[in-house]
């Protein structure tokens, strides 16, 4: 079985949180890119 020391558990939790944060950052970047594209298209239609 794996190492169950408090330090190991803390490290795993920290890595899991970091991975989740990275995924969220990627999602936010994608959303921002999509919104920017929509805004650009809308601005283009106004002109």
C-alpha positions in Angstrom: 0.0 0.0 0.0 1.0 3.6 -0.3 2.6 5.9 2.2 0.0 7.3 4.6 2.2 9.7 6.5 0.7 13.2 7.1 3.4 14.7 4.9 2.5 12.3 2.1 -1.2 12.9 2.4 -0.6 16.7 2.4 1.6 16.5 -0.7 -1.0 14.4 -2.5 -3.8 16.8 -1.6 -1.7 19.8 -2.7 -1.0 18.1 -6.0 -4.6 17.3 -6.6 -5.6 20.9 -5.8 -2.9 22.2 -8.1 -4.2 20.0 -10.9 -7.8 21.2 -10.3 -6.6 24.8 -10.4 -4.8 24.2 -13.7 -7.9 22.7 -15.2 -10.0 25.6 -14.0 -7.5 28.1 -15.5 -7.8 26.3 -18.8 -11.6 26.4 -18.7 -11.6 30.1 -17.9 -9.1 30.9 -20.7 -11.3 29.0 -23.2 -14.4 30.9 -22.0 -12.6 34.2 -22.2 -11.5 33.4 -25.8 -15.0 32.5 -26.8 -16.5 35.6 -25.2 -13.8 37.7 -27.0 -14.7 36.1 -30.3 -18.4 36.8 -29.7 -17.7 40.4 -28.8 -15.5 40.9 -31.8 -18.2 39.4 -34.1 -20.9 41.6 -32.5 -18.7 44.7 -32.9 -18.2 43.8 -36.5 -21.9 43.6 -37.1 -22.5 47.0 -35.6 -20.1 48.7 -38.0 
